[in-house]
Amino acid sequence: MDLNADFWDNKYQSNDIGWDLGAISPPLQAYFDQLTNLELKILIPGGGNCYEAEYLYNKGFINVYVVDLSKTALDSLKTRVPDFPSSNLIVNNFFDLDMTFDLIIEQTFFCAIDPRLRSSYAKKASEILNLKGKVAGLLFDAILNTTHPPFGGSKTEYLGYFKPYFDIKVMKEAYNSIKPRAGRELFFVIKKKDN
């Protein structure tokens, strides 16, 4: 499976992005609305069109970063929000990032990477988070595909990846998913272990 930059850029150029809601997802909006520290350094990996970054930026969060392999997707965000800092739109592989953050937002990235990289994702997330850093967002609680993204999975599987590096604060069925995803999304917040 070669889920490289060309693969993802072609998806956005041909608008073959069935996972894209065209707006921020309600569970993430509810989570963002209770955040109060506008200086949090936030990363949204595999952010795509990234309505989450747009929402956060418009709420006054000044340190929001998006990393994606698709320049087309990042250009879409920049077109919608011309003032969004270009330096915070990073065309790169999440696994190659050499920066640190307070919060990583998960929205369809984990289900888009090759499932063989999931333990590497957990390890990398812990490495690039500052002390007391968190990952928060959504994970699919269903097997979606086995040959192409989005992949999906289960709570038990996810806990196996994250528990070595994170304390699990919340991982439960999202109560406010959009109708087509109702009962198939887990909302989660995990905190980097202190050791």
Buried (B, 14 or more C-beta within 10 A) or exposed (E): EEBEBEBBBEBBEEEEBEBBBEEBBBBBBBBBEEBEEEEBBBBBBBBBBBBBBBBBBEEEBEBBBBBBBBBBBBBBBBEEBEEBEEEBBBBEBBBEBEEEBBBBBBBBBBBBBEBEBBBBBBBBBBEBBEEEBBBBBBBBBBEBEEEEBBBBBBBEBBBBBBEEBBEBEEBEEBEEBEEEBEEBBBBBBBBBEEE
